[in-house]
Amino acid sequence: MTSVLVTPDGKTMEAEAAHGIDFIAALDDHQELLKFSQDLERACIETVDVSGKMTKDLALALHGNE
């Protein structure tokens, strides 16, 4: 999943959603938002590691289109 993010100076950055949140948090020096994005990323990684469940796009990236 990707999101297109536009920075306050008008430049555009495309990023994966959790990393895009990190980018916005850094731009705005928003520590609560940064913690949220880090917690969200950690929860997603733990879910895949523990249960093996993941989104279709991630499964295709890992295992190919077989």
mmCIF file as Biopython writes it, N, C-alpha, C and O atoms, coordinates in Angstrom:
data_model
#
loop_
_atom_site.group_PDB
_atom_site.id
_atom_site.type_symbol
_atom_site.label_atom_id
_atom_site.label_alt_id
_atom_site.label_comp_id
_atom_site.label_asym_id
_atom_site.label_entity_id
_atom_site.label_seq_id
_atom_site.pdbx_PDB_ins_code
_atom_site.Cartn_x
_atom_site.Cartn_y
_atom_site.Cartn_z
_atom_site.occupancy
_atom_site.B_iso_or_equiv
_atom_site.auth_seq_id
_atom_site.auth_asym_id
_atom_site.pdbx_PDB_model_num
ATOM 1   N N  . MET A ? 1  ? 0.837  -1.165  0.000   1.0 0.0 1  A 1 
ATOM 2   C CA . MET A ? 1  ? 0.000  0.000   0.000   1.0 0.0 1  A 1 
ATOM 3   C C  . MET A ? 1  ? 0.888  1.236   0.000   1.0 0.0 1  A 1 
ATOM 4   O O  . MET A ? 1  ? 1.817  1.334   0.803   1.0 0.0 1  A 1 
ATOM 5   N N  . THR A ? 2  ? 0.615  2.164   -0.880  1.0 0.0 2  A 1 
ATOM 6   C CA . THR A ? 2  ? 1.391  3.400   -0.925  1.0 0.0 2  A 1 
ATOM 7   C C  . THR A ? 2  ? 0.455  4.595   -0.812  1.0 0.0 2  A 1 
ATOM 8   O O  . THR A ? 2  ? -0.739 4.513   -1.099  1.0 0.0 2  A 1 
ATOM 9   N N  . SER A ? 3  ? 1.022  5.665   -0.398  1.0 0.0 3  A 1 
ATOM 10  C CA . SER A ? 3  ? 0.308  6.928   -0.320  1.0 0.0 3  A 1 
ATOM 11  C C  . SER A ? 3  ? 1.174  7.989   -0.971  1.0 0.0 3  A 1 
ATOM 12  O O  . SER A ? 3  ? 2.399  7.944   -0.860  1.0 0.0 3  A 1 
ATOM 13  N N  . VAL A ? 4  ? 0.555  8.937   -1.645  1.0 0.0 4  A 1 
ATOM 14  C CA . VAL A ? 4  ? 1.297  10.071  -2.185  1.0 0.0 4  A 1 
ATOM 15  C C  . VAL A ? 4  ? 1.146  11.203  -1.188  1.0 0.0 4  A 1 
ATOM 16  O O  . VAL A ? 4  ? 0.035  11.641  -0.889  1.0 0.0 4  A 1 
ATOM 17  N N  . LEU A ? 5  ? 2.264  11.666  -0.683  1.0 0.0 5  A 1 
ATOM 18  C CA . LEU A ? 5  ? 2.264  12.727  0.310   1.0 0.0 5  A 1 
ATOM 19  C C  . LEU A ? 5  ? 2.856  13.990  -0.297  1.0 0.0 5  A 1 
ATOM 20  O O  . LEU A ? 5  ? 3.857  13.927  -1.011  1.0 0.0 5  A 1 
ATOM 21  N N  . VAL A ? 6  ? 2.247  15.126  -0.021  1.0 0.0 6  A 1 
ATOM 22  C CA . VAL A ? 6  ? 2.758  16.397  -0.512  1.0 0.0 6  A 1 
ATOM 23  C C  . VAL A ? 6  ? 3.284  17.179  0.684   1.0 0.0 6  A 1 
ATOM 24  O O  . VAL A ? 6  ? 2.571  17.390  1.665   1.0 0.0 6  A 1 
ATOM 25  N N  . THR A ? 7  ? 4.529  17.601  0.591   1.0 0.0 7  A 1 
ATOM 26  C CA . THR A ? 7  ? 5.162  18.337  1.677   1.0 0.0 7  A 1 
ATOM 27  C C  . THR A ? 7  ? 4.714  19.796  1.669   1.0 0.0 7  A 1 
ATOM 28  O O  . THR A ? 7  ? 4.232  20.286  0.648   1.0 0.0 7  A 1 
ATOM 29  N N  . PRO A ? 8  ? 4.868  20.493  2.788   1.0 0.0 8  A 1 
ATOM 30  C CA . PRO A ? 8  ? 4.427  21.885  2.861   1.0 0.0 8  A 1 
ATOM 31  C C  . PRO A ? 8  ? 5.086  22.796  1.822   1.0 0.0 8  A 1 
ATOM 32  O O  . PRO A ? 8  ? 4.486  23.794  1.422   1.0 0.0 8  A 1 
ATOM 33  N N  . ASP A ? 9  ? 6.297  22.477  1.380   1.0 0.0 9  A 1 
ATOM 34  C CA . ASP A ? 9  ? 6.957  23.325  0.390   1.0 0.0 9  A 1 
ATOM 35  C C  . ASP A ? 9  ? 6.557  22.974  -1.042  1.0 0.0 9  A 1 
ATOM 36  O O  . ASP A ? 9  ? 7.121  23.516  -1.992  1.0 0.0 9  A 1 
ATOM 37  N N  . GLY A ? 10 ? 5.588  22.069  -1.203  1.0 0.0 10 A 1 
ATOM 38  C CA . GLY A ? 10 ? 5.070  21.747  -2.515  1.0 0.0 10 A 1 
ATOM 39  C C  . GLY A ? 10 ? 5.751  20.580  -3.212  1.0 0.0 10 A 1 
ATOM 40  O O  . GLY A ? 10 ? 5.304  20.159  -4.278  1.0 0.0 10 A 1 
ATOM 41  N N  . LYS A ? 11 ? 6.823  20.048  -2.634  1.0 0.0 11 A 1 
ATOM 42  C CA . LYS A ? 11 ? 7.482  18.880  -3.216  1.0 0.0 11 A 1 
ATOM 43  C C  . LYS A ? 11 ? 6.633  17.656  -2.911  1.0 0.0 11 A 1 
ATOM 44  O O  . LYS A ? 11 ? 5.925  17.623  -1.905  1.0 0.0 11 A 1 
ATOM 45  N N  . THR A ? 12 ? 6.701  16.664  -3.765  1.0 0.0 12 A 1 
ATOM 46  C CA . THR A ? 12 ? 5.904  15.456  -3.572  1.0 0.0 12 A 1 
ATOM 47  C C  . THR A ? 12 ? 6.808  14.299  -3.222  1.0 0.0 12 A 1 
ATOM 48  O O  . THR A ? 12 ? 7.885  14.153  -3.801  1.0 0.0 12 A 1 
ATOM 49  N N  . MET A ? 13 ? 6.387  13.479  -2.284  1.0 0.0 13 A 1 
ATOM 50  C CA . MET A ? 13 ? 7.126  12.281  -1.897  1.0 0.0 13 A 1 
ATOM 51  C C  . MET A ? 13 ? 6.141  11.132  -1.890  1.0 0.0 13 A 1 
ATOM 52  O O  . MET A ? 13 ? 5.051  11.255  -1.332  1.0 0.0 13 A 1 
ATOM 53  N N  . GLU A ? 14 ? 6.500  10.027  -2.494  1.0 0.0 14 A 1 
ATOM 54  C CA . GLU A ? 14 ? 5.670  8.836   -2.444  1.0 0.0 14 A 1 
ATOM 55  C C  . GLU A ? 14 ? 6.319  7.873   -1.480  1.0 0.0 14 A 1 
ATOM 56  O O  . GLU A ? 14 ? 7.526  7.643   -1.548  1.0 0.0 14 A 1 
ATOM 57  N N  . ALA A ? 15 ? 5.537  7.310   -0.586  1.0 0.0 15 A 1 
ATOM 58  C CA . ALA A ? 15 ? 6.108  6.447   0.444   1.0 0.0 15 A 1 
ATOM 59  C C  . ALA A ? 15 ? 5.097  5.408   0.878   1.0 0.0 15 A 1 
ATOM 60  O O  . ALA A ? 15 ? 3.891  5.588   0.716   1.0 0.0 15 A 1 
ATOM 61  N N  . GLU A ? 16 ? 5.596  4.333   1.426   1.0 0.0 16 A 1 
ATOM 62  C CA . GLU A ? 16 ? 4.753  3.336   2.076   1.0 0.0 16 A 1 
ATOM 63  C C  . GLU A ? 16 ? 4.081  4.032   3.258   1.0 0.0 16 A 1 
ATOM 64  O O  . GLU A ? 16 ? 4.668  4.928   3.864   1.0 0.0 16 A 1 
ATOM 65  N N  . ALA A ? 17 ? 2.878  3.632   3.581   1.0 0.0 17 A 1 
ATOM 66  C CA . ALA A ? 17 ? 2.054  4.383   4.531   1.0 0.0 17 A 1 
ATOM 67  C C  . ALA A ? 17 ? 2.726  4.650   5.871   1.0 0.0 17 A 1 
ATOM 68  O O  . ALA A ? 17 ? 2.781  5.803   6.297   1.0 0.0 17 A 1 
ATOM 69  N N  . ALA A ? 18 ? 3.237  3.631   6.548   1.0 0.0 18 A 1 
ATOM 70  C CA . ALA A ? 18 ? 3.846  3.853   7.863   1.0 0.0 18 A 1 
ATOM 71  C C  . ALA A ? 18 ? 5.071  4.759   7.753   1.0 0.0 18 A 1 
ATOM 72  O O  . ALA A ? 18 ? 5.284  5.617   8.610   1.0 0.0 18 A 1 
ATOM 73  N N  . HIS A ? 19 ? 5.876  4.574   6.710   1.0 0.0 19 A 1 
ATOM 74  C CA . HIS A ? 19 ? 7.052  5.419   6.550   1.0 0.0 19 A 1 
ATOM 75  C C  . HIS A ? 19 ? 6.650  6.849   6.180   1.0 0.0 19 A 1 
ATOM 76  O O  . HIS A ? 19 ? 7.329  7.807   6.552   1.0 0.0 19 A 1 
ATOM 77  N N  . GLY A ? 20 ? 5.532  6.987   5.438   1.0 0.0 20 A 1 
ATOM 78  C CA . GLY A ? 20 ? 5.025  8.319   5.124   1.0 0.0 20 A 1 
ATOM 79  C C  . GLY A ? 20 ? 4.610  9.062   6.368   1.0 0.0 20 A 1 
ATOM 80  O O  . GLY A ? 20 ? 4.825  10.269  6.482   1.0 0.0 20 A 1 
ATOM 81  N N  . ILE A ? 21 ? 4.000  8.325   7.329   1.0 0.0 21 A 1 
ATOM 82  C CA . ILE A ? 21 ? 3.622  8.948   8.600   1.0 0.0 21 A 1 
ATOM 83  C C  . ILE A ? 21 ? 4.877  9.388   9.343   1.0 0.0 21 A 1 
ATOM 84  O O  . ILE A ? 21 ? 4.906  10.473  9.923   1.0 0.0 21 A 1 
ATOM 85  N N  . ASP A ? 22 ? 5.916  8.554   9.328   1.0 0.0 22 A 1 
ATOM 86  C CA . ASP A ? 22 ? 7.197  8.935   9.945   1.0 0.0 22 A 1 
ATOM 87  C C  . ASP A ? 22 ? 7.715  10.231  9.334   1.0 0.0 22 A 1 
ATOM 88  O O  . ASP A ? 22 ? 8.182  11.119  10.049  1.0 0.0 22 A 1 
ATOM 89  N N  . PHE A ? 23 ? 7.632  10.335  8.019   1.0 0.0 23 A 1 
ATOM 90  C CA . PHE A ? 23 ? 8.142  11.510  7.313   1.0 0.0 23 A 1 
ATOM 91  C C  . PHE A ? 23 ? 7.388  12.776  7.745   1.0 0.0 23 A 1 
ATOM 92  O O  . PHE A ? 23 ? 7.998  13.807  8.030   1.0 0.0 23 A 1 
ATOM 93  N N  . ILE A ? 24 ? 6.066  12.682  7.789   1.0 0.0 24 A 1 
ATOM 94  C CA . ILE A ? 24 ? 5.257  13.827  8.213   1.0 0.0 24 A 1 
ATOM 95  C C  . ILE A ? 24 ? 5.547  14.171  9.669   1.0 0.0 24 A 1 
ATOM 96  O O  . ILE A ? 24 ? 5.643  15.348  10.016  1.0 0.0 24 A 1 
ATOM 97  N N  . ALA A ? 25 ? 5.686  13.164  10.523  1.0 0.0 25 A 1 
ATOM 98  C CA . ALA A ? 25 ? 5.998  13.409  11.933  1.0 0.0 25 A 1 
ATOM 99  C C  . ALA A ? 25 ? 7.330  14.131  12.076  1.0 0.0 25 A 1 
ATOM 100 O O  . ALA A ? 25 ? 7.461  15.028  12.908  1.0 0.0 25 A 1 
ATOM 101 N N  . ALA A ? 26 ? 8.310  13.751  11.280  1.0 0.0 26 A 1 
ATOM 102 C CA . ALA A ? 26 ? 9.619  14.405  11.330  1.0 0.0 26 A 1 
ATOM 103 C C  . ALA A ? 26 ? 9.520  15.845  10.826  1.0 0.0 26 A 1 
ATOM 104 O O  . ALA A ? 26 ? 10.113 16.751  11.412  1.0 0.0 26 A 1 
ATOM 105 N N  . LEU A ? 27 ? 8.773  16.057  9.740   1.0 0.0 27 A 1 
ATOM 106 C CA . LEU A ? 27 ? 8.607  17.416  9.211   1.0 0.0 27 A 1 
ATOM 107 C C  . LEU A ? 27 ? 7.969  18.342  10.242  1.0 0.0 27 A 1 
ATOM 108 O O  . LEU A ? 27 ? 8.363  19.498  10.396  1.0 0.0 27 A 1 
ATOM 109 N N  . ASP A ? 28 ? 6.978  17.807  10.940  1.0 0.0 28 A 1 
ATOM 110 C CA . ASP A ? 28 ? 6.225  18.621  11.896  1.0 0.0 28 A 1 
ATOM 111 C C  . ASP A ? 28 ? 6.782  18.540  13.317  1.0 0.0 28 A 1 
ATOM 112 O O  . ASP A ? 28 ? 6.254  19.181  14.225  1.0 0.0 28 A 1 
ATOM 113 N N  . ASP A ? 29 ? 7.854  17.749  13.516  1.0 0.0 29 A 1 
ATOM 114 C CA . ASP A ? 29 ? 8.403  17.513  14.851  1.0 0.0 29 A 1 
ATOM 115 C C  . ASP A ? 29 ? 7.295  17.104  15.816  1.0 0.0 29 A 1 
ATOM 116 O O  . ASP A ? 29 ? 7.155  17.664  16.903  1.0 0.0 29 A 1 
ATOM 117 N N  . HIS A ? 30 ? 6.512  16.112  15.390  1.0 0.0 30 A 1 
ATOM 118 C CA . HIS A ? 30 ? 5.333  15.641  16.125  1.0 0.0 30 A 1 
ATOM 119 C C  . HIS A ? 30 ? 5.661  14.280  16.748  1.0 0.0 30 A 1 
ATOM 120 O O  . HIS A ? 30 ? 5.511  13.244  16.100  1.0 0.0 30 A 1 
ATOM 121 N N  . GLN A ? 31 ? 6.100  14.288  17.984  1.0 0.0 31 A 1 
ATOM 122 C CA . GLN A ? 31 ? 6.592  13.073  18.637  1.0 0.0 31 A 1 
ATOM 123 C C  . GLN A ? 31 ? 5.500  12.029  18.878  1.0 0.0 31 A 1 
ATOM 124 O O  . GLN A ? 31 ? 5.768  10.832  18.774  1.0 0.0 31 A 1 
ATOM 125 N N  . GLU A ? 32 ? 4.281  12.455  19.196  1.0 0.0 32 A 1 
ATOM 126 C CA . GLU A ? 32 ? 3.193  11.492  19.399  1.0 0.0 32 A 1 
ATOM 127 C C  . GLU A ? 32 ? 2.864  10.758  18.100  1.0 0.0 32 A 1 
ATOM 128 O O  . GLU A ? 32 ? 2.614  9.553   18.113  1.0 0.0 32 A 1 
ATOM 129 N N  . LEU A ? 33 ? 2.864  11.475  16.991  1.0 0.0 33 A 1 
ATOM 130 C CA . LEU A ? 33 ? 2.604  10.856  15.693  1.0 0.0 33 A 1 
ATOM 131 C C  . LEU A ? 33 ? 3.722  9.891   15.321  1.0 0.0 33 A 1 
ATOM 132 O O  . LEU A ? 33 ? 3.463  8.815   14.782  1.0 0.0 33 A 1 
ATOM 133 N N  . LEU A ? 34 ? 4.961  10.271  15.606  1.0 0.0 34 A 1 
ATOM 134 C CA . LEU A ? 34 ? 6.099  9.395   15.336  1.0 0.0 34 A 1 
ATOM 135 C C  . LEU A ? 34 ? 5.977  8.102   16.140  1.0 0.0 34 A 1 
ATOM 136 O O  . LEU A ? 34 ? 6.201  7.018   15.600  1.0 0.0 34 A 1 
ATOM 137 N N  . LYS A ? 35 ? 5.629  8.201   17.414  1.0 0.0 35 A 1 
ATOM 138 C CA . LYS A ? 35 ? 5.457  7.006   18.248  1.0 0.0 35 A 1 
ATOM 139 C C  . LYS A ? 35 ? 4.336  6.127   17.698  1.0 0.0 35 A 1 
ATOM 140 O O  . LYS A ? 35 ? 4.470  4.904   17.651  1.0 0.0 35 A 1 
ATOM 141 N N  . PHE A ? 36 ? 3.223  6.752   17.278  1.0 0.0 36 A 1 
ATOM 142 C CA . PHE A ? 36 ? 2.111  5.996   16.699  1.0 0.0 36 A 1 
ATOM 143 C C  . PHE A ? 36 ? 2.555  5.221   15.463  1.0 0.0 36 A 1 
ATOM 144 O O  . PHE A ? 36 ? 2.244  4.037   15.328  1.0 0.0 36 A 1 
ATOM 145 N N  . SER A ? 37 ? 3.279  5.876   14.565  1.0 0.0 37 A 1 
ATOM 146 C CA . SER A ? 37 ? 3.702  5.201   13.328  1.0 0.0 37 A 1 
ATOM 147 C C  . SER A ? 37 ? 4.671  4.067   13.626  1.0 0.0 37 A 1 
ATOM 148 O O  . SER A ? 37 ? 4.629  3.027   12.969  1.0 0.0 37 A 1 
ATOM 149 N N  . GLN A ? 38 ? 5.543  4.256   14.611  1.0 0.0 38 A 1 
ATOM 150 C CA . GLN A ? 38 ? 6.473  3.188   14.991  1.0 0.0 38 A 1 
ATOM 151 C C  . GLN A ? 38 ? 5.727  2.020   15.621  1.0 0.0 38 A 1 
ATOM 152 O O  . GLN A ? 38 ? 6.042  0.862   15.345  1.0 0.0 38 A 1 
ATOM 153 N N  . ASP A ? 39 ? 4.738  2.314   16.469  1.0 0.0 39 A 1 
ATOM 154 C CA . ASP A ? 39 ? 3.911  1.259   17.075  1.0 0.0 39 A 1 
ATOM 155 C C  . ASP A ? 39 ? 3.118  0.516   16.007  1.0 0.0 39 A 1 
ATOM 156 O O  . ASP A ? 39 ? 2.990  -0.706  16.068  1.0 0.0 39 A 1 
ATOM 157 N N  . LEU A ? 40 ? 2.587  1.246   15.029  1.0 0.0 40 A 1 
ATOM 158 C CA . LEU A ? 40 ? 1.821  0.638   13.938  1.0 0.0 40 A 1 
ATOM 159 C C  . LEU A ? 40 ? 2.704  -0.303  13.118  1.0 0.0 40 A 1 
ATOM 160 O O  . LEU A ? 40 ? 2.303  -1.424  12.804  1.0 0.0 40 A 1 
ATOM 161 N N  . GLU A ? 41 ? 3.898  0.155   12.777  1.0 0.0 41 A 1 
ATOM 162 C CA . GLU A ? 41 ? 4.809  -0.688  12.000  1.0 0.0 41 A 1 
ATOM 163 C C  . GLU A ? 41 ? 5.200  -1.943  12.787  1.0 0.0 41 A 1 
ATOM 164 O O  . GLU A ? 41 ? 5.244  -3.040  12.230  1.0 0.0 41 A 1 
ATOM 165 N N  . ARG A ? 42 ? 5.480  -1.776  14.074  1.0 0.0 42 A 1 
ATOM 166 C CA . ARG A ? 42 ? 5.859  -2.922  14.914  1.0 0.0 42 A 1 
ATOM 167 C C  . ARG A ? 42 ? 4.708  -3.930  14.996  1.0 0.0 42 A 1 
ATOM 168 O O  . ARG A ? 42 ? 4.934  -5.137  14.915  1.0 0.0 42 A 1 
ATOM 169 N N  . ALA A ? 43 ? 3.475  -3.437  15.155  1.0 0.0 43 A 1 
ATOM 170 C CA . ALA A ? 43 ? 2.315  -4.328  15.220  1.0 0.0 43 A 1 
ATOM 171 C C  . ALA A ? 43 ? 2.134  -5.109  13.922  1.0 0.0 43 A 1 
ATOM 172 O O  . ALA A ? 43 ? 1.809  -6.296  13.949  1.0 0.0 43 A 1 
ATOM 173 N N  . CYS A ? 44 ? 2.343  -4.446  12.786  1.0 0.0 44 A 1 
ATOM 174 C CA . CYS A ? 44 ? 2.222  -5.133  11.490  1.0 0.0 44 A 1 
ATOM 175 C C  . CYS A ? 44 ? 3.274  -6.223  11.342  1.0 0.0 44 A 1 
ATOM 176 O O  . CYS A ? 44 ? 2.968  -7.327  10.891  1.0 0.0 44 A 1 
ATOM 177 N N  . ILE A ? 45 ? 4.500  -5.923  11.717  1.0 0.0 45 A 1 
ATOM 178 C CA . ILE A ? 45 ? 5.587  -6.900  11.616  1.0 0.0 45 A 1 
ATOM 179 C C  . ILE A ? 45 ? 5.323  -8.081  12.536  1.0 0.0 45 A 1 
ATOM 180 O O  . ILE A ? 45 ? 5.509  -9.231  12.137  1.0 0.0 45 A 1 
ATOM 181 N N  . GLU A ? 46 ? 4.889  -7.809  13.769  1.0 0.0 46 A 1 
ATOM 182 C CA . GLU A ? 46 ? 4.603  -8.893  14.720  1.0 0.0 46 A 1 
ATOM 183 C C  . GLU A ? 46 ? 3.456  -9.772  14.233  1.0 0.0 46 A 1 
ATOM 184 O O  . GLU A ? 46 ? 3.482  -10.989 14.420  1.0 0.0 46 A 1 
ATOM 185 N N  . THR A ? 47 ? 2.451  -9.163  13.612  1.0 0.0 47 A 1 
ATOM 186 C CA . THR A ? 47 ? 1.321  -9.938  13.092  1.0 0.0 47 A 1 
ATOM 187 C C  . THR A ? 47 ? 1.794  -10.917 12.029  1.0 0.0 47 A 1 
ATOM 188 O O  . THR A ? 47 ? 1.400  -12.084 12.045  1.0 0.0 47 A 1 
ATOM 189 N N  . VAL A ? 48 ? 2.626  -10.464 11.111  1.0 0.0 48 A 1 
ATOM 190 C CA . VAL A ? 48 ? 3.141  -11.343 10.061  1.0 0.0 48 A 1 
ATOM 191 C C  . VAL A ? 48 ? 4.037  -12.419 10.664  1.0 0.0 48 A 1 
ATOM 192 O O  . VAL A ? 48 ? 3.929  -13.592 10.305  1.0 0.0 48 A 1 
ATOM 193 N N  . ASP A ? 49 ? 4.921  -12.026 11.579  1.0 0.0 49 A 1 
ATOM 194 C CA . ASP A ? 49 ? 5.850  -12.982 12.187  1.0 0.0 49 A 1 
ATOM 195 C C  . ASP A ? 49 ? 5.135  -14.061 12.983  1.0 0.0 49 A 1 
ATOM 196 O O  . ASP A ? 49 ? 5.501  -15.234 12.904  1.0 0.0 49 A 1 
ATOM 197 N N  . VAL A ? 50 ? 4.115  -13.679 13.752  1.0 0.0 50 A 1 
ATOM 198 C CA . VAL A ? 50 ? 3.435  -14.624 14.642  1.0 0.0 50 A 1 
ATOM 199 C C  . VAL A ? 50 ? 2.405  -15.464 13.900  1.0 0.0 50 A 1 
ATOM 200 O O  . VAL A ? 50 ? 2.366  -16.684 14.061  1.0 0.0 50 A 1 
ATOM 201 N N  . SER A ? 51 ? 1.566  -14.815 13.084  1.0 0.0 51 A 1 
ATOM 202 C CA . SER A ? 51 ? 0.450  -15.539 12.472  1.0 0.0 51 A 1 
ATOM 203 C C  . SER A ? 51 ? 0.698  -15.922 11.023  1.0 0.0 51 A 1 
ATOM 204 O O  . SER A ? 51 ? 0.041  -16.818 10.493  1.0 0.0 51 A 1 
ATOM 205 N N  . GLY A ? 52 ? 1.642  -15.248 10.380  1.0 0.0 52 A 1 
ATOM 206 C CA . GLY A ? 52 ? 1.868  -15.487 8.964   1.0 0.0 52 A 1 
ATOM 207 C C  . GLY A ? 52 ? 0.832  -14.816 8.082   1.0 0.0 52 A 1 
ATOM 208 O O  . GLY A ? 52 ? 0.877  -14.972 6.862   1.0 0.0 52 A 1 
ATOM 209 N N  . LYS A ? 53 ? -0.105 -14.070 8.667   1.0 0.0 53 A 1 
ATOM 210 C CA . LYS A ? 53 ? -1.141 -13.387 7.895   1.0 0.0 53 A 1 
ATOM 211 C C  . LYS A ? 53 ? -0.594 -12.065 7.392   1.0 0.0 53 A 1 
ATOM 212 O O  . LYS A ? 53 ? 0.090  -11.339 8.114   1.0 0.0 53 A 1 
ATOM 213 N N  . MET A ? 54 ? -0.913 -11.763 6.126   1.0 0.0 54 A 1 
ATOM 214 C CA . MET A ? 54 ? -0.425 -10.522 5.526   1.0 0.0 54 A 1 
ATOM 215 C C  . MET A ? 54 ? -1.337 -10.116 4.385   1.0 0.0 54 A 1 
ATOM 216 O O  . MET A ? 54 ? -2.193 -10.889 3.954   1.0 0.0 54 A 1 
ATOM 217 N N  . THR A ? 55 ? -1.148 -8.906  3.903   1.0 0.0 55 A 1 
ATOM 218 C CA . THR A ? 55 ? -1.936 -8.419  2.784   1.0 0.0 55 A 1 
ATOM 219 C C  . THR A ? 55 ? -1.460 -9.084  1.490   1.0 0.0 55 A 1 
ATOM 220 O O  . THR A ? 55 ? -0.344 -9.599  1.416   1.0 0.0 55 A 1 
ATOM 221 N N  . LYS A ? 56 ? -2.318 -9.065  0.483   1.0 0.0 56 A 1 
ATOM 222 C CA . LYS A ? 56 ? -2.005 -9.714  -0.784  1.0 0.0 56 A 1 
ATOM 223 C C  . LYS A ? 56 ? -0.766 -9.106  -1.442  1.0 0.0 56 A 1 
ATOM 224 O O  . LYS A ? 56 ? 0.058  -9.833  -1.997  1.0 0.0 56 A 1 
ATOM 225 N N  . ASP A ? 57 ? -0.627 -7.776  -1.384  1.0 0.0 57 A 1 
ATOM 226 C CA . ASP A ? 57 ? 0.523  -7.142  -2.026  1.0 0.0 57 A 1 
ATOM 227 C C  . ASP A ? 57 ? 1.828  -7.568  -1.369  1.0 0.0 57 A 1 
ATOM 228 O O  . ASP A ? 57 ? 2.833  -7.747  -2.057  1.0 0.0 57 A 1 
ATOM 229 N N  . LEU A ? 58 ? 1.831  -7.735  -0.050  1.0 0.0 58 A 1 
ATOM 230 C CA . LEU A ? 58 ? 3.027  -8.191  0.650   1.0 0.0 58 A 1 
ATOM 231 C C  . LEU A ? 58 ? 3.318  -9.652  0.330   1.0 0.0 58 A 1 
ATOM 232 O O  . LEU A ? 58 ? 4.473  -10.026 0.123   1.0 0.0 58 A 1 
ATOM 233 N N  . ALA A ? 59 ? 2.281  -10.474 0.289   1.0 0.0 59 A 1 
ATOM 234 C CA . ALA A ? 59 ? 2.463  -11.888 -0.051  1.0 0.0 59 A 1 
ATOM 235 C C  . ALA A ? 59 ? 3.051  -12.043 -1.452  1.0 0.0 59 A 1 
ATOM 236 O O  . ALA A ? 59 ? 3.936  -12.871 -1.666  1.0 0.0 59 A 1 
ATOM 237 N N  . LEU A ? 60 ? 2.562  -11.250 -2.405  1.0 0.0 60 A 1 
ATOM 238 C CA . LEU A ? 60 ? 3.102  -11.310 -3.765  1.0 0.0 60 A 1 
ATOM 239 C C  . LEU A ? 60 ? 4.550  -10.841 -3.805  1.0 0.0 60 A 1 
ATOM 240 O O  . LEU A ? 60 ? 5.358  -11.395 -4.549  1.0 0.0 60 A 1 
ATOM 241 N N  . ALA A ? 61 ? 4.883  -9.832  -3.017  1.0 0.0 61 A 1 
ATOM 242 C CA . ALA A ? 61 ? 6.261  -9.339  -2.975  1.0 0.0 61 A 1 
ATOM 243 C C  . ALA A ? 61 ? 7.194  -10.399 -2.390  1.0 0.0 61 A 1 
ATOM 244 O O  . ALA A ? 61 ? 8.332  -10.545 -2.834  1.0 0.0 61 A 1 
ATOM 245 N N  . LEU A ? 62 ? 6.710  -11.128 -1.402  1.0 0.0 62 A 1 
ATOM 246 C CA . LEU A ? 62 ? 7.540  -12.142 -0.751  1.0 0.0 62 A 1 
ATOM 247 C C  . LEU A ? 62 ? 7.616  -13.458 -1.525  1.0 0.0 62 A 1 
ATOM 248 O O  . LEU A ? 62 ? 8.675  -14.080 -1.611  1.0 0.0 62 A 1 
ATOM 249 N N  . HIS A ? 63 ? 6.473  -13.873 -2.090  1.0 0.0 63 A 1 
ATOM 250 C CA . HIS A ? 63 ? 6.398  -15.211 -2.677  1.0 0.0 63 A 1 
ATOM 251 C C  . HIS A ? 63 ? 6.245  -15.225 -4.187  1.0 0.0 63 A 1 
ATOM 252 O O  . HIS A ? 63 ? 6.296  -16.293 -4.798  1.0 0.0 63 A 1 
ATOM 253 N N  . GLY A ? 64 ? 6.059  -14.073 -4.798  1.0 0.0 64 A 1 
ATOM 254 C CA . GLY A ? 64 ? 5.866  -14.019 -6.238  1.0 0.0 64 A 1 
ATOM 255 C C  . GLY A ? 64 ? 4.445  -14.361 -6.617  1.0 0.0 64 A 1 
ATOM 256 O O  . GLY A ? 64 ? 3.612  -14.630 -5.751  1.0 0.0 64 A 1 
ATOM 257 N N  . ASN A ? 65 ? 4.169  -14.351 -7.882  1.0 0.0 65 A 1 
ATOM 258 C CA . ASN A ? 65 ? 2.814  -14.580 -8.403  1.0 0.0 65 A 1 
ATOM 259 C C  . ASN A ? 65 ? 2.682  -16.005 -8.897  1.0 0.0 65 A 1 
ATOM 260 O O  . ASN A ? 65 ? 2.398  -16.243 -10.071 1.0 0.0 65 A 1 
ATOM 261 N N  . GLU A ? 66 ? 2.888  -16.949 -8.000  1.0 0.0 66 A 1 
ATOM 262 C CA . GLU A ? 66 ? 2.836  -18.378 -8.381  1.0 0.0 66 A 1 
ATOM 263 C C  . GLU A ? 66 ? 1.523  -19.000 -8.069  1.0 0.0 66 A 1 
ATOM 264 O O  . GLU A ? 66 ? 1.326  -20.187 -8.329  1.0 0.0 66 A 1 
#
